[in-house]
Amino acid sequence: MGDKLEELVKKIAAKNLREEAKKRGIKTACVKKIDIAKQLPREVVEELVRSQV
């Protein structure tokens, strides 16, 4: 699962990922994209990928 998640995260703009995290109260300062994605529900990450294309 980790490798798949990394591939998904590469397709998401950091700005969009941080916005979703902030909506859920997840800390975004000084945190890598992959660490934010691990805290978000999987379906949210997949939806962000679909919206990027």
C-alpha positions in Angstrom: 0.0 0.0 0.0 2.8 2.4 0.8 4.2 2.4 -2.7 0.8 2.9 -4.3 0.1 5.8 -1.9 3.4 7.4 -2.9 2.5 7.1 -6.6 -0.9 8.8 -5.9 0.7 11.6 -3.9 3.1 12.5 -6.7 0.1 13.3 -8.9 -1.5 15.7 -6.3 -0.5 19.4 -6.0 0.7 20.2 -2.5 -1.7 23.1 -2.3 -4.7 20.8 -2.8 -3.4 18.2 -0.4 -2.8 20.9 2.3 -6.3 22.4 1.8 -7.9 19.0 2.4 -5.8 18.4 5.5 -6.7 21.8 7.0 -10.4 21.0 6.5 -9.8 18.0 8.8 -7.6 19.7 11.3 -4.4 18.0 10.3 -1.2 19.8 10.8 0.4 20.9 7.5 3.3 23.1 8.5 6.7 21.5 8.0 5.1 18.2 6.9 5.9 16.3 3.7 3.1 15.5 1.2 3.3 11.8 1.9 2.9 12.3 5.6 -0.2 14.4 5.1 -1.6 11.8 2.7 -1.1 9.0 5.3 -3.3 11.0 7.7 -6.1 11.6 5.2 -8.7 8.9 4.4 -7.7 6.9 1.3 -10.8 7.9 -0.6 -10.0 11.6 -0.2 -6.5 11.0 -1.6 -8.0 9.1 -4.6 -10.5 11.9 -5.2 -7.7 14.5 -5.2 -5.9 12.5 -7.9 -9.0 12.3 -10.0 -9.5 16.0 -9.7 -5.9 16.7 -10.9 -6.4 14.9 -14.2 
